[in-house]
Amino acid sequence: MEALRLSEPDVIPTGSIKSKMKYADVVDPLLDRHSAPVTIALHTPQLVFQGYQRVYFASNANLNSFVENPKRFFNLPLNPEITARPDMMGLAVRCPVMGNESRPFIINNMTPRLQVTNGQYLYFASQHCISTFLRNGPETYIQLDTSKTPFTSNCVLSGKMIELGATTTARSELKGGQHVYFCCNDCLLRFNSEPRNFYIGSLDNIPAETYNPTGFLIHDPVSNNTTVVSHTTPRILLKHGQSLFFETYDTLTDFVQKPVKYLLTETKHKP
Ligand SMILES: [Zn+2]
């Protein structure tokens, strides 16, 4: 399996998203269809198909059960009683069969699709691609088991490779829940005392593999509103490749002036 390239755009919102929360809520295909939805976030267990479409789960155990026999979780034909979640109409995606290098297409009500149990969908470039997908087996097109390969980036201070996840202890939390990750607590404390020293400046080299969670829901640390990250989302690049995301350039500007105000104090002196 090829490693996920996070700098690659995957789900690119192209128009206004009618309802952000509706976009972001999904039901795990292994649970009862009326159970509480999962809100998509950076660390939500998820299966990534070629072309970067994803199926989300409430737990890694459910993800692993899905991977064991994915064909079982596709409804043929579509079940009309199940609402599509997330609502991806108007978004651009790539076909899982055509793969990562294929051209993205915009989802409309004619787009060929497979329904995953409980309402998540995978979208395809053609009916022929659906036939190929089913004939070869969905497992052929799984790109990455993210339960085994966490997101990685680099410490903002040292540049060392680190895992980005709930188990990474050296991390600074912003209001609303975005994180900045470090290799050790010394780096975390130095960042928290003066975050502005670690923004990318005009004389810095921009890292080749800038961490970019396109398609994920984030909270703006200033406004606390949610937004789905696209390739045009305003952001502050941090040294060595991590980014902080904002709803607008207005909130970004507020943050740049007083970043410490938006750091959660309880994370400043974590042991
Ligand atoms: Zn360090």
py3Dmol code that shows the C-alpha trace and the ligand (Angstrom):
import py3Dmol

protein = """\
ATOM      1  CA  MET A   1       0.000   0.000   0.000  1.00  0.00           C
ATOM      2  CA  GLU A   2       1.212   3.435  -0.891  1.00  0.00           C
ATOM      3  CA  ALA A   3       1.582   5.921   1.956  1.00  0.00           C
ATOM      4  CA  LEU A   4      -0.947   8.721   2.168  1.00  0.00           C
ATOM      5  CA  ARG A   5       0.453  11.982   0.867  1.00  0.00           C
ATOM      6  CA  LEU A   6      -1.179  14.565   3.038  1.00  0.00           C
ATOM      7  CA  SER A   7      -0.273  17.466   0.824  1.00  0.00           C
ATOM      8  CA  GLU A   8      -2.462  15.979  -1.916  1.00  0.00           C
ATOM      9  CA  PRO A   9      -5.898  17.614  -2.081  1.00  0.00           C
ATOM     10  CA  ASP A  10      -8.636  15.058  -1.515  1.00  0.00           C
ATOM     11  CA  VAL A  11     -12.082  16.422  -0.846  1.00  0.00           C
ATOM     12  CA  ILE A  12     -12.145  19.936  -2.197  1.00  0.00           C
ATOM     13  CA  PRO A  13     -15.228  21.956  -1.312  1.00  0.00           C
ATOM     14  CA  THR A  14     -15.941  23.955  -4.439  1.00  0.00           C
ATOM     15  CA  GLY A  15     -19.038  25.852  -3.427  1.00  0.00           C
ATOM     16  CA  SER A  16     -20.652  26.940  -0.219  1.00  0.00           C
ATOM     17  CA  ILE A  17     -21.297  24.071   2.124  1.00  0.00           C
ATOM     18  CA  LYS A  18     -24.975  24.234   2.961  1.00  0.00           C
ATOM     19  CA  SER A  19     -24.638  22.908   6.455  1.00  0.00           C
ATOM     20  CA  LYS A  20     -21.238  22.315   7.949  1.00  0.00           C
ATOM     21  CA  MET A  21     -22.511  20.045  10.698  1.00  0.00           C
ATOM     22  CA  LYS A  22     -24.496  17.993   8.241  1.00  0.00           C
ATOM     23  CA  TYR A  23     -21.381  17.610   6.155  1.00  0.00           C
ATOM     24  CA  ALA A  24     -19.353  16.546   9.144  1.00  0.00           C
ATOM     25  CA  ASP A  25     -21.634  13.977  10.792  1.00  0.00           C
ATOM     26  CA  VAL A  26     -21.551  10.323   9.712  1.00  0.00           C
ATOM     27  CA  VAL A  27     -22.803   7.019  11.058  1.00  0.00           C
ATOM     28  CA  ASP A  28     -20.363   4.144  11.543  1.00  0.00           C
ATOM     29  CA  PRO A  29     -21.364   1.386   9.052  1.00  0.00           C
ATOM     30  CA  LEU A  30     -21.060  -1.276  11.758  1.00  0.00           C
ATOM     31  CA  LEU A  31     -23.453   0.317  14.238  1.00  0.00           C
ATOM     32  CA  ASP A  32     -27.216   0.540  14.307  1.00  0.00           C
ATOM     33  CA  ARG A  33     -28.250   3.125  11.766  1.00  0.00           C
ATOM     34  CA  HIS A  34     -30.038   5.221  14.410  1.00  0.00           C
ATOM     35  CA  SER A  35     -27.041   5.425  16.718  1.00  0.00           C
ATOM     36  CA  ALA A  36     -25.347   8.737  17.438  1.00  0.00           C
ATOM     37  CA  PRO A  37     -23.357  10.098  14.504  1.00  0.00           C
ATOM     38  CA  VAL A  38     -19.605  10.535  14.603  1.00  0.00           C
ATOM     39  CA  THR A  39     -18.377  14.046  13.905  1.00  0.00           C
ATOM     40  CA  ILE A  40     -15.483  13.893  11.471  1.00  0.00           C
ATOM     41  CA  ALA A  41     -12.289  15.251  12.951  1.00  0.00           C
ATOM     42  CA  LEU A  42      -8.607  14.786  12.314  1.00  0.00           C
ATOM     43  CA  HIS A  43      -8.262  11.709  14.500  1.00  0.00           C
ATOM     44  CA  THR A  44     -11.548   9.990  13.662  1.00  0.00           C
ATOM     45  CA  PRO A  45     -10.736   6.377  12.666  1.00  0.00           C
ATOM     46  CA  GLN A  46     -11.015   6.312   8.893  1.00  0.00           C
ATOM     47  CA  LEU A  47     -10.279   4.154   5.932  1.00  0.00           C
ATOM     48  CA  VAL A  48      -8.713   5.923   2.978  1.00  0.00           C
ATOM     49  CA  PHE A  49      -9.378   4.646  -0.536  1.00  0.00           C
ATOM     50  CA  GLN A  50      -7.247   5.428  -3.580  1.00  0.00           C
ATOM     51  CA  GLY A  51      -8.152   8.936  -4.647  1.00  0.00           C
ATOM     52  CA  TYR A  52      -8.555   9.901  -0.971  1.00  0.00           C
ATOM     53  CA  GLN A  53     -12.261   9.260  -0.419  1.00  0.00           C
ATOM     54  CA  ARG A  54     -12.779   8.011   3.122  1.00  0.00           C
ATOM     55  CA  VAL A  55     -15.126   5.946   5.244  1.00  0.00           C
ATOM     56  CA  TYR A  56     -15.287   6.917   8.923  1.00  0.00           C
ATOM     57  CA  PHE A  57     -15.792   4.782  12.021  1.00  0.00           C
ATOM     58  CA  ALA A  58     -16.599   5.213  15.707  1.00  0.00           C
ATOM     59  CA  SER A  59     -13.634   3.035  16.712  1.00  0.00           C
ATOM     60  CA  ASN A  60     -10.532   1.367  15.300  1.00  0.00           C
ATOM     61  CA  ALA A  61     -12.069  -2.026  16.160  1.00  0.00           C
ATOM     62  CA  ASN A  62     -14.984  -1.276  13.825  1.00  0.00           C
ATOM     63  CA  LEU A  63     -12.592  -0.074  11.135  1.00  0.00           C
ATOM     64  CA  ASN A  64     -10.659  -3.337  11.376  1.00  0.00           C
ATOM     65  CA  SER A  65     -13.870  -5.415  11.147  1.00  0.00           C
ATOM     66  CA  PHE A  66     -14.850  -3.479   8.036  1.00  0.00           C
ATOM     67  CA  VAL A  67     -11.448  -4.137   6.436  1.00  0.00           C
ATOM     68  CA  GLU A  68     -11.806  -7.893   7.031  1.00  0.00           C
ATOM     69  CA  ASN A  69     -14.808  -8.068   4.721  1.00  0.00           C
ATOM     70  CA  PRO A  70     -15.611  -4.698   3.161  1.00  0.00           C
ATOM     71  CA  LYS A  71     -17.960  -6.110   0.507  1.00  0.00           C
ATOM     72  CA  ARG A  72     -20.452  -6.951   3.259  1.00  0.00           C
ATOM     73  CA  PHE A  73     -20.963  -3.253   3.998  1.00  0.00           C
ATOM     74  CA  PHE A  74     -22.025  -2.053   0.560  1.00  0.00           C
ATOM     75  CA  ASN A  75     -25.769  -1.905  -0.133  1.00  0.00           C
ATOM     76  CA  LEU A  76     -26.772  -3.119  -3.575  1.00  0.00           C
ATOM     77  CA  PRO A  77     -29.062  -1.617  -4.719  1.00  0.00           C
ATOM     78  CA  LEU A  78     -29.103   1.681  -2.797  1.00  0.00           C
ATOM     79  CA  ASN A  79     -31.434   1.704   0.199  1.00  0.00           C
ATOM     80  CA  PRO A  80     -33.703   4.744  -0.300  1.00  0.00           C
ATOM     81  CA  GLU A  81     -34.457   4.981   3.438  1.00  0.00           C
ATOM     82  CA  ILE A  82     -30.873   5.881   4.259  1.00  0.00           C
ATOM     83  CA  THR A  83     -29.751   9.503   4.010  1.00  0.00           C
ATOM     84  CA  ALA A  84     -26.356  10.200   2.465  1.00  0.00           C
ATOM     85  CA  ARG A  85     -23.964  11.322   5.183  1.00  0.00           C
ATOM     86  CA  PRO A  86     -21.751  13.237   4.866  1.00  0.00           C
ATOM     87  CA  ASP A  87     -23.589  15.309   2.266  1.00  0.00           C
ATOM     88  CA  MET A  88     -20.926  15.609  -0.438  1.00  0.00           C
ATOM     89  CA  MET A  89     -23.049  17.204  -3.169  1.00  0.00           C
ATOM     90  CA  GLY A  90     -21.075  19.907  -4.953  1.00  0.00           C
ATOM     91  CA  LEU A  91     -17.730  18.711  -3.630  1.00  0.00           C
ATOM     92  CA  ALA A  92     -14.900  17.491  -5.855  1.00  0.00           C
ATOM     93  CA  VAL A  93     -13.523  13.992  -5.323  1.00  0.00           C
ATOM     94  CA  ARG A  94     -11.374  11.467  -7.152  1.00  0.00           C
ATOM     95  CA  CYS A  95     -12.527   8.020  -8.220  1.00  0.00           C
ATOM     96  CA  PRO A  96     -11.149   5.187  -6.029  1.00  0.00           C
ATOM     97  CA  VAL A  97     -10.584   3.007  -9.102  1.00  0.00           C
ATOM     98  CA  MET A  98      -8.946   5.685 -11.274  1.00  0.00           C
ATOM     99  CA  GLY A  99      -6.776   6.604  -8.300  1.00  0.00           C
ATOM    100  CA  ASN A 100      -4.784   9.469  -6.907  1.00  0.00           C
ATOM    101  CA  GLU A 101      -3.561  10.906 -10.175  1.00  0.00           C
ATOM    102  CA  SER A 102      -6.974  11.004 -11.843  1.00  0.00           C
ATOM    103  CA  ARG A 103      -8.873  14.236 -12.346  1.00  0.00           C
ATOM    104  CA  PRO A 104     -11.285  15.232  -9.564  1.00  0.00           C
ATOM    105  CA  PHE A 105     -14.959  15.467 -10.516  1.00  0.00           C
ATOM    106  CA  ILE A 106     -17.849  17.326  -8.890  1.00  0.00           C
ATOM    107  CA  ILE A 107     -20.525  15.213  -7.208  1.00  0.00           C
ATOM    108  CA  ASN A 108     -24.055  15.809  -8.466  1.00  0.00           C
ATOM    109  CA  ASN A 109     -27.225  13.712  -8.358  1.00  0.00           C
ATOM    110  CA  MET A 110     -26.117  11.702 -11.419  1.00  0.00           C
ATOM    111  CA  THR A 111     -22.720  10.677 -10.029  1.00  0.00           C
ATOM    112  CA  PRO A 112     -22.262   6.880  -9.888  1.00  0.00           C
ATOM    113  CA  ARG A 113     -21.987   5.712  -6.296  1.00  0.00           C
ATOM    114  CA  LEU A 114     -21.938   2.868  -3.870  1.00  0.00           C
ATOM    115  CA  GLN A 115     -23.768   3.184  -0.598  1.00  0.00           C
ATOM    116  CA  VAL A 116     -21.975   1.995   2.495  1.00  0.00           C
ATOM    117  CA  THR A 117     -24.321   0.648   5.187  1.00  0.00           C
ATOM    118  CA  ASN A 118     -25.768   3.556   7.246  1.00  0.00           C
ATOM    119  CA  GLY A 119     -25.278   6.214   4.607  1.00  0.00           C
ATOM    120  CA  GLN A 120     -21.638   6.929   3.830  1.00  0.00           C
ATOM    121  CA  TYR A 121     -21.001   6.801   0.076  1.00  0.00           C
ATOM    122  CA  LEU A 122     -18.123   6.236  -2.293  1.00  0.00           C
ATOM    123  CA  TYR A 123     -18.331   8.064  -5.632  1.00  0.00           C
ATOM    124  CA  PHE A 124     -16.946   6.834  -8.947  1.00  0.00           C
ATOM    125  CA  ALA A 125     -16.024   8.279 -12.334  1.00  0.00           C
ATOM    126  CA  SER A 126     -18.263   5.785 -14.163  1.00  0.00           C
ATOM    127  CA  GLN A 127     -20.491   2.723 -13.749  1.00  0.00           C
ATOM    128  CA  HIS A 128     -17.634   0.774 -15.297  1.00  0.00           C
ATOM    129  CA  CYS A 129     -15.428   1.786 -12.353  1.00  0.00           C
ATOM    130  CA  ILE A 130     -18.084   0.501  -9.929  1.00  0.00           C
ATOM    131  CA  SER A 131     -18.101  -2.866 -11.708  1.00  0.00           C
ATOM    132  CA  THR A 132     -14.306  -3.003 -11.550  1.00  0.00           C
ATOM    133  CA  PHE A 133     -14.380  -2.041  -7.870  1.00  0.00           C
ATOM    134  CA  LEU A 134     -16.841  -4.808  -6.994  1.00  0.00           C
ATOM    135  CA  ARG A 135     -15.156  -7.400  -9.200  1.00  0.00           C
ATOM    136  CA  ASN A 136     -11.686  -6.825  -7.748  1.00  0.00           C
ATOM    137  CA  GLY A 137     -13.001  -6.310  -4.218  1.00  0.00           C
ATOM    138  CA  PRO A 138     -13.058  -3.033  -2.271  1.00  0.00           C
ATOM    139  CA  GLU A 139      -9.944  -4.111  -0.350  1.00  0.00           C
ATOM    140  CA  THR A 140      -7.931  -3.728  -3.576  1.00  0.00           C
ATOM    141  CA  TYR A 141      -8.517   0.019  -3.464  1.00  0.00           C
ATOM    142  CA  ILE A 142      -7.810   0.699   0.194  1.00  0.00           C
ATOM    143  CA  GLN A 143      -4.893   3.041   0.318  1.00  0.00           C
ATOM    144  CA  LEU A 144      -4.009   3.209   3.930  1.00  0.00           C
ATOM    145  CA  ASP A 145      -5.107   1.701   7.176  1.00  0.00           C
ATOM    146  CA  THR A 146      -4.870   4.798   9.316  1.00  0.00           C
ATOM    147  CA  SER A 147      -5.374   2.805  12.481  1.00  0.00           C
ATOM    148  CA  LYS A 148      -1.880   1.443  11.917  1.00  0.00           C
ATOM    149  CA  THR A 149      -0.226   4.428  10.271  1.00  0.00           C
ATOM    150  CA  PRO A 150      -0.946   7.624  12.162  1.00  0.00           C
ATOM    151  CA  PHE A 151      -0.548  11.034  10.664  1.00  0.00           C
ATOM    152  CA  THR A 152       2.988  12.278  10.890  1.00  0.00           C
ATOM    153  CA  SER A 153       4.583  15.674  10.647  1.00  0.00           C
ATOM    154  CA  ASN A 154       7.576  17.384  12.207  1.00  0.00           C
ATOM    155  CA  CYS A 155       8.222  19.101  15.530  1.00  0.00           C
ATOM    156  CA  VAL A 156       7.799  22.845  15.054  1.00  0.00           C
ATOM    157  CA  LEU A 157      11.088  23.498  16.862  1.00  0.00           C
ATOM    158  CA  SER A 158      13.445  20.584  16.248  1.00  0.00           C
ATOM    159  CA  GLY A 159      12.048  19.353  12.937  1.00  0.00           C
ATOM    160  CA  LYS A 160      12.089  15.738  14.200  1.00  0.00           C
ATOM    161  CA  MET A 161       9.457  13.416  12.731  1.00  0.00           C
ATOM    162  CA  ILE A 162       6.517  12.951  15.135  1.00  0.00           C
ATOM    163  CA  GLU A 163       3.117  11.292  15.185  1.00  0.00           C
ATOM    164  CA  LEU A 164       0.115  13.577  15.325  1.00  0.00           C
ATOM    165  CA  GLY A 165      -2.439  11.964  17.583  1.00  0.00           C
ATOM    166  CA  ALA A 166      -4.224  11.736  20.886  1.00  0.00           C
ATOM    167  CA  THR A 167      -1.333   9.717  22.325  1.00  0.00           C
ATOM    168  CA  THR A 168       1.266  12.361  21.482  1.00  0.00           C
ATOM    169  CA  THR A 169       1.788  13.914  24.918  1.00  0.00           C
ATOM    170  CA  ALA A 170       3.862  16.935  23.893  1.00  0.00           C
ATOM    171  CA  ARG A 171       1.130  18.935  22.253  1.00  0.00           C
ATOM    172  CA  SER A 172      -0.274  22.368  22.710  1.00  0.00           C
ATOM    173  CA  GLU A 173      -4.040  22.765  22.475  1.00  0.00           C
ATOM    174  CA  LEU A 174      -5.754  25.824  21.077  1.00  0.00           C
ATOM    175  CA  LYS A 175      -9.253  26.999  21.909  1.00  0.00           C
ATOM    176  CA  GLY A 176     -11.650  24.911  19.848  1.00  0.00           C
ATOM    177  CA  GLY A 177      -9.295  21.924  19.820  1.00  0.00           C
ATOM    178  CA  GLN A 178      -6.650  22.341  17.138  1.00  0.00           C
ATOM    179  CA  HIS A 179      -3.252  21.089  18.295  1.00  0.00           C
ATOM    180  CA  VAL A 180       0.381  21.827  17.636  1.00  0.00           C
ATOM    181  CA  TYR A 181       2.662  18.826  18.188  1.00  0.00           C
ATOM    182  CA  PHE A 182       6.242  18.619  19.474  1.00  0.00           C
ATOM    183  CA  CYS A 183       8.942  16.018  19.964  1.00  0.00           C
ATOM    184  CA  CYS A 184       9.358  16.862  23.675  1.00  0.00           C
ATOM    185  CA  ASN A 185       8.028  19.084  26.441  1.00  0.00           C
ATOM    186  CA  ASP A 186      10.963  21.499  26.213  1.00  0.00           C
ATOM    187  CA  CYS A 187       9.913  22.327  22.653  1.00  0.00           C
ATOM    188  CA  LEU A 188       6.278  22.649  23.752  1.00  0.00           C
ATOM    189  CA  LEU A 189       7.150  25.120  26.537  1.00  0.00           C
ATOM    190  CA  ARG A 190       9.346  27.200  24.245  1.00  0.00           C
ATOM    191  CA  PHE A 191       6.548  27.366  21.671  1.00  0.00           C
ATOM    192  CA  ASN A 192       3.904  28.291  24.230  1.00  0.00           C
ATOM    193  CA  SER A 193       6.001  31.125  25.624  1.00  0.00           C
ATOM    194  CA  GLU A 194       6.377  32.758  22.210  1.00  0.00           C
ATOM    195  CA  PRO A 195       4.384  31.115  19.389  1.00  0.00           C
ATOM    196  CA  ARG A 196       5.173  33.902  16.953  1.00  0.00           C
ATOM    197  CA  ASN A 197       8.829  32.863  16.775  1.00  0.00           C
ATOM    198  CA  PHE A 198       7.772  29.717  14.979  1.00  0.00           C
ATOM    199  CA  TYR A 199       5.646  31.007  12.132  1.00  0.00           C
ATOM    200  CA  ILE A 200       7.087  30.563   8.684  1.00  0.00           C
ATOM    201  CA  GLY A 201       8.795  33.737   7.589  1.00  0.00           C
ATOM    202  CA  SER A 202       9.544  35.053   4.145  1.00  0.00           C
ATOM    203  CA  LEU A 203      13.152  33.872   4.409  1.00  0.00           C
ATOM    204  CA  ASP A 204      12.297  30.322   5.525  1.00  0.00           C
ATOM    205  CA  ASN A 205      12.089  27.340   3.250  1.00  0.00           C
ATOM    206  CA  ILE A 206       8.525  26.091   2.922  1.00  0.00           C
ATOM    207  CA  PRO A 207       8.531  22.373   3.810  1.00  0.00           C
ATOM    208  CA  ALA A 208       7.813  20.087   0.870  1.00  0.00           C
ATOM    209  CA  GLU A 209       5.315  17.917   2.752  1.00  0.00           C
ATOM    210  CA  THR A 210       3.274  20.568   4.485  1.00  0.00           C
ATOM    211  CA  TYR A 211       0.725  18.916   6.710  1.00  0.00           C
ATOM    212  CA  ASN A 212      -2.700  19.601   5.265  1.00  0.00           C
ATOM    213  CA  PRO A 213      -5.833  17.899   6.597  1.00  0.00           C
ATOM    214  CA  THR A 214      -7.987  18.732   3.572  1.00  0.00           C
ATOM    215  CA  GLY A 215     -11.536  17.514   4.047  1.00  0.00           C
ATOM    216  CA  PHE A 216     -11.431  17.568   7.835  1.00  0.00           C
ATOM    217  CA  LEU A 217     -13.491  19.650  10.196  1.00  0.00           C
ATOM    218  CA  ILE A 218     -11.602  22.188  12.302  1.00  0.00           C
ATOM    219  CA  HIS A 219     -12.596  24.788  14.878  1.00  0.00           C
ATOM    220  CA  ASP A 220     -11.328  28.309  14.392  1.00  0.00           C
ATOM    221  CA  PRO A 221      -9.477  29.076  17.664  1.00  0.00           C
ATOM    222  CA  VAL A 222     -10.651  32.699  17.592  1.00  0.00           C
ATOM    223  CA  SER A 223     -14.317  32.457  16.551  1.00  0.00           C
ATOM    224  CA  ASN A 224     -14.789  28.820  17.604  1.00  0.00           C
ATOM    225  CA  ASN A 225     -16.845  28.283  14.440  1.00  0.00           C
ATOM    226  CA  THR A 226     -16.335  25.056  12.540  1.00  0.00           C
ATOM    227  CA  THR A 227     -15.103  24.913   8.979  1.00  0.00           C
ATOM    228  CA  VAL A 228     -14.070  22.150   6.606  1.00  0.00           C
ATOM    229  CA  VAL A 229     -10.467  22.509   5.471  1.00  0.00           C
ATOM    230  CA  SER A 230     -10.064  23.002   1.732  1.00  0.00           C
ATOM    231  CA  HIS A 231      -7.059  24.000  -0.327  1.00  0.00           C
ATOM    232  CA  THR A 232      -8.071  27.657   0.053  1.00  0.00           C
ATOM    233  CA  THR A 233      -8.622  27.680   3.842  1.00  0.00           C
ATOM    234  CA  PRO A 234      -6.682  30.510   5.538  1.00  0.00           C
ATOM    235  CA  ARG A 235      -3.790  29.117   7.556  1.00  0.00           C
ATOM    236  CA  ILE A 236      -0.650  29.968   9.455  1.00  0.00           C
ATOM    237  CA  LEU A 237       2.253  27.775   8.419  1.00  0.00           C
ATOM    238  CA  LEU A 238       4.492  26.755  11.262  1.00  0.00           C
ATOM    239  CA  LYS A 239       8.146  25.872  10.791  1.00  0.00           C
ATOM    240  CA  HIS A 240       8.736  22.293   9.611  1.00  0.00           C
ATOM    241  CA  GLY A 241       5.253  21.817   8.169  1.00  0.00           C
ATOM    242  CA  GLN A 242       2.401  21.939  10.690  1.00  0.00           C
ATOM    243  CA  SER A 243      -0.386  24.467  10.101  1.00  0.00           C
ATOM    244  CA  LEU A 244      -3.152  26.176  12.050  1.00  0.00           C
ATOM    245  CA  PHE A 245      -6.424  26.738  10.226  1.00  0.00           C
ATOM    246  CA  PHE A 246      -8.896  29.609  10.396  1.00  0.00           C
ATOM    247  CA  GLU A 247     -12.378  30.413   9.179  1.00  0.00           C
ATOM    248  CA  THR A 248     -11.352  33.781   7.703  1.00  0.00           C
ATOM    249  CA  TYR A 249      -8.342  36.062   7.381  1.00  0.00           C
ATOM    250  CA  ASP A 250      -9.971  38.283  10.034  1.00  0.00           C
ATOM    251  CA  THR A 251      -9.698  35.612  12.719  1.00  0.00           C
ATOM    252  CA  LEU A 252      -6.249  34.647  11.462  1.00  0.00           C
ATOM    253  CA  THR A 253      -5.158  38.275  11.888  1.00  0.00           C
ATOM    254  CA  ASP A 254      -6.526  38.364  15.457  1.00  0.00           C
ATOM    255  CA  PHE A 255      -4.617  35.200  16.215  1.00  0.00           C
ATOM    256  CA  VAL A 256      -1.334  36.456  14.775  1.00  0.00           C
ATOM    257  CA  GLN A 257      -1.483  39.506  17.043  1.00  0.00           C
ATOM    258  CA  LYS A 258      -2.109  37.619  20.296  1.00  0.00           C
ATOM    259  CA  PRO A 259      -1.535  33.897  19.832  1.00  0.00           C
ATOM    260  CA  VAL A 260      -0.991  33.173  23.528  1.00  0.00           C
ATOM    261  CA  LYS A 261      -4.554  34.323  24.232  1.00  0.00           C
ATOM    262  CA  TYR A 262      -5.855  31.373  22.231  1.00  0.00           C
ATOM    263  CA  LEU A 263      -3.700  28.677  23.793  1.00  0.00           C
ATOM    264  CA  LEU A 264      -5.499  26.673  26.444  1.00  0.00           C
ATOM    265  CA  THR A 265      -3.687  27.419  29.686  1.00  0.00           C
ATOM    266  CA  GLU A 266      -3.935  23.896  31.060  1.00  0.00           C
ATOM    267  CA  THR A 267      -1.683  22.617  28.279  1.00  0.00           C
ATOM    268  CA  LYS A 268       1.037  25.158  28.997  1.00  0.00           C
ATOM    269  CA  HIS A 269       2.597  23.241  31.875  1.00  0.00           C
ATOM    270  CA  LYS A 270       1.772  19.654  31.078  1.00  0.00           C
ATOM    271  CA  PRO A 271       4.271  17.264  32.743  1.00  0.00           C
TER     272      PRO A 271
END
"""
ligand_1 = """\
1
ZN
Zn 11.831 18.664 21.239
"""
view = py3Dmol.view(width=600, height=400)
view.addModel(protein, "pdb")
view.setStyle({"model": 0}, {"cartoon": {"style": "trace"}})
view.addModel(ligand_1, "xyz")
view.setStyle({"model": 1}, {"stick": {}})
view.zoomTo()
view.show()
